[in-house]
């Protein structure tokens, strides 16, 4: 492991040499500068772990040097310890106010200086290790996500392809019975459509560009979402809609918004156990919230009284292909809904519902905001 490096900056050569010798005896690599401009030049060429900076220097004092370091992304994180003859509270507050981490007053006590330098170098080492661990954790999460997605794709597609092959075998076996051929062809078509849907959903996760936003009527979007949900389920499923916000216009992409609501409704319906013909009550409520001051948003709560959140799935519920069901081709609804909302400045969260079941909350800004480009 390389020795830590310290840049000592002072217009008095005797002070520089005393500090240099003391720190080098303690195993610290030291570079020196005798003016503010020279210090900035040294930092640009070889970034030190810590800077000991005299406050009172001609041409450019330590305060301005520190301000310039703080103004640049590459140098603002370098800790600066000021060296000054000032002992007043105001002088120290001025230095700390521009970004210094500590103060040493003249005349310099070398042992005290080394102790303060050692403390800051330990902090630097800990921060560096934390960043390293964070990077490794990010890579591990990314690898785990890729593995989960790959495994989920393989599992779902293999099962669906098995279904297709099975029905094709039935078509061959009953080729002389048109009614059975027609029935099995429909089953093949359904399985192929589910494969197409998986590919489409995966594509939507990869695409990060924002869809075009227009003003859409909230009530109309909710009505369309309920109509589509019931059509996809093939029955008139009772959903209690309570929309006190009425026809409030929202700047959104109607198709994406509707699709996210439908996915939350499907998730609520699937949270119930037992036969599909048993009552599965679902509530869809709206309210106005503020995620940040001055930025109103619509929150849509989709509630059920199903079996609730599985403890084993609680921390992974938004990961692709995570599902409590064994049905082929499911497990991406919440992943897609959250991705879509975040892409438009919103959010999707899921929590236990008081009294049993689950409440999924979808938040979407009412007015269009200038968001950072996801592709940058």
N, C-alpha and C positions, 0 to 999 in steps of 0.2 A: 504494500500500500504506500503510495507516494506521501512524502512529508507535507503537512499543510503549509500553505503559502500566505504570507502577510506582506502588504505594501505599507511601508512607513513613509509618511509625507510630512515634512517640516522644513521651513526655510533656514533653520539653524542646524548646520552640519554636526555639531557636537551632540545634539539631541538624537539625530538620526543614527549616529554611530553607536551611541550608548544603547539604544533600543535594539539595533541590529545585532550587536554582540550578545546581548542578553538572550534574545529570542533564538539566535543560531545555536547558542550553547544548550538550549532546551530542545533542539532537534527541529526547529521551525525554519522553513526556507523563507528568506527575506529579500525583497527588492525595495529600492529606495527611490524617492523623488523629492526635489527641493522646491517645487512650486506646484500650484494648482494645475496649470496647463500640462506640465510634465507628468503629473499624476494621472490625468485623464488619458494621456498618450500611452502610459504604461498599462493602464487598465484595458485599453482597446487592443493591445497586443497580447497580453497575458493576464487573464482575469484572475485576481487573487481570491483566496477564501475569506480574507478579512482585510480591512484598511484601518490603520492608525493614522488619523488625519488632524493636523494642527489647524486650529480655527483661525488664528491671526497670522495671515501671510499677505505679502504685497501682491498687487495686480489682481489676483483671484483668491479670495479667502476660502476657508474650509466650508462655510455655509453654502457658497455658490457651487463649489465642487460637489458637495453632497446633493444639492438640488439637481445638478446635471446628471449625476449618476441615477438618481431616482426617476428622472424623466425618460430613461431608456429601458426598454424591456430586458435587454441583455445584462444590464448592470444594476437594476433597481433592487435585486435581492441580495447584493453583496453587503454584509453588515459593516457599519462604520462606527468606530469608537473615536470620539473627538478628544483631542488633547488641547487644553486651554489653560490660560492663566486666570480666566474668570472663575470666580467661585460663587457668583450670585445665582439665585434661583432663576431669575429672568434669563440669564445667559444660557443656563442648562436647558430651560424649557424651549428656547429658540432652537438649539441644536437638536433636541429630541423631536421638535415639531417638523423639522425638515427630513427626518428619517434616521437619525443616529440611534444606535442601540444602547450606547453607554457613554460615560464621560470620565476622563482622567484629568485631574488638575495638576498644574505645575506648582512647585518643582516635582518632577516625575519620581515616583517610588518604583523602582524596577521590579521588585517582587510583587507589588500590588498590580502593576501593569501586566505582568506575566499571568497572574491569577485571573484577571479579567479577560485577557486574550484567550486563555485556555477554556474559560467558560463559554465564550462565544464560538470558539472552534468546535467544542463539543456539540453545541446547538447546530452548527453547520453540518457536522457529521451525521447527527440524528436526522435532520431534515433531508439530507441527501439519501440516507438509507430508507427513509419513509417514501421518498419519490421513487427510489428503485423498487421497493416492495409494491408500491401502487402500480408501477409499470408492469411488474411481473404478474400482479393480481389481474390487471386488465387483460394481459395476454392470456392468462389462464381462463378467465371468464369468456374471452372471445373463442378460445379453443373449445371450451365446454359447450358454448352455444352452437358453434359449427358442428361439433359432434352430435349434439342433440338434434339439430335440424337434419343432418345427414341421416342419422338413425331413424328419425321420424319419417323422412321422405321414403327411405328404403322400406320401412315397415308398412306404411300406408300404400305405396305404389305396388309393392309385392302382393299385398292382400287383395288390392283391387284388380291387379292383373290375374291373380288366381281366380277371382270371381269371373272375369271375362272369359278365361280359358274354360272354366267349368260350364258356363252357359253355351259356349261354342261347341263343347262336346255334346251337350244336350241337343243343340240344333242339329248336329250331325246324326245323333241317334234317332231323332224324331223328325227327320227331314220330310217324311211322308205324311206328317200331321200338321197342317198349316196353322191350326190354332195354337199349338204348342210352340211352333217355330216363331210365330208372331210374339207370343208371350216372352220367349227367351231372348229374342232380338231386342225387345224393349228393355229387358234387364241388362243386356250388354250395353245398350245405349246409355242407361242410367249410370252404370259403372264407369264408362268412358267419360261421361260428363263430370263425374266426381274427380277423375284424374285431371281433366282440364281445369277444374276449379282449384285443385291443389297447386297446379303450375301457375295459375293466374294469381293466387294468393301469395305465392312465393315471389312472383314478379313485383307485386305491390309493395313488399317489404324491401326489395332492393332499390326501387325507384324512390329517390329522396326529393325530387323537385316538387314544388308546391303546385297543386292544381289551380286553375283559374277560379277566382272568387267573384260571386255576384250576390245581389240582395235576394234572399229567399224568405218566404213566409214560414214561420216556425210551425204554426198549426197545420199548414198544408204538408210540410215535410213529415210531421209526426203521423198524420193520417195516411200518407203514402207509405211510410215505414210499416205501419200496422197492417195495411192491405197486403203489402209484399210479404210480411212475416206470416200472415195467415195463409196466403197462397202457397208459400213454400212448405208450410206444415200440412197443408191440405185439409184444413178444418177451421171453423169459426172459433178460435181459441179466445176465451174471455180475457181481455186486458182492460183494466180500469185506468182510463186516461184522465189526468187532472192537470190542465194547462192554464193556470191563472195568467200567464203572460200573453195568451191569445195570439194575435196575428203579428207579433213583434217581428220586424224584418232583421235578418241576420246576414252578414256578409260571409258567405261560405260557398262551398261546392255542394250543391244539392245532392248529387249522387253519392258523394263520399259521406256526407252527413247522414243520409238515409241508411246507407250500408252499415255504418257504425252502430246506429240505433238498432237495426235489424239483428246484428250480431249479438248485442246485449240482450235482446229479447229471446233469441235462440238459447243463449247461455242460461237465462232464467228458466225457460221451459225445460231444459235438460237437467236442471238441478233437482227435479222431482224424481222420486223412485216410483216403481210400479207401472202398471199398464198405462198406455198413452191416453186411453179414454177416461181415466180418472180425472177429477178436477185439478187443474194446475193454475191457480190464480196468480196473476202478474199485475203489478201496479206500475204505471209510468207517470211520474210527477215532474213538474218543471218549477224552477225558481231562479231568480236573478241573484248573482253573487258578484263579488269583486276579487279576482285572484291577486291583483295589485291595485293600489289606490288609483281611482280615476279610469280604470279599464273594466267596465261592466261586462259580465259574461252570463251565458245561459248554462244552468246546470240541469241535466236530465237524469233523474234517479229511476233506475229500473230495479224493482224489488220483487222478491219471491219469498215463499215460505217452504223452500225445498230443504235438502239435507244440510245446507250450509257449506262453509269452506272446509275442505279436507285438510287436517293439520299437516299431513305430509306434502301437500301441494301449495300451502299458503305462500311460501317464499318463491314459488316457481310458476305461479298461475299465469303470468304473462309470457312465459317462454313458449316458443313454437312447439306444437304437437303435444303439449301437456294437457291431459284431460283425465277426468275421473271415469270416463266411459270407455268401453272396449270397442265401440262402434268404429268401423273402418272409415278413414277419411275425415276425422274431426280433430279438434285440438288447436286450431289457429284463430278462432273467432276473436278472443280477447287480444291476442297479439296484433292482429290486423287493426282492430278498433283503436287500440292505444297508439299504434304507429300513425294511423290516419289523423287522429286528433292532435298529436304532438306536431305533426307536419303542418298543421294549420294553427298552431299556437295554443292548443287546448291540452286536455289531459283526460285519462280514464283511470279510475281507481276502483278497487273492490274491497268491501269490508263486510263483517258480520252484521246482519240486521237484528236490531233489538226485538226479541220475541221469537227469533229463529229465522233461518233463511239467509239470503245475501242481498246486499244493496250495491249495485254497480252505478257509479256516478260518472257521467260524461260531461265535461266542461268545455264550452266553446265560446271564444270572444264574440261579442255582439257586433262590434265594429272592426273593420280590417285594420291591422297594425302593420307597420313596416318591420318585418321579421328578417333576421340574418339568413342569407341564402344557405340552404342545407348543403349545397354543392361546393361551397367555399371551404 
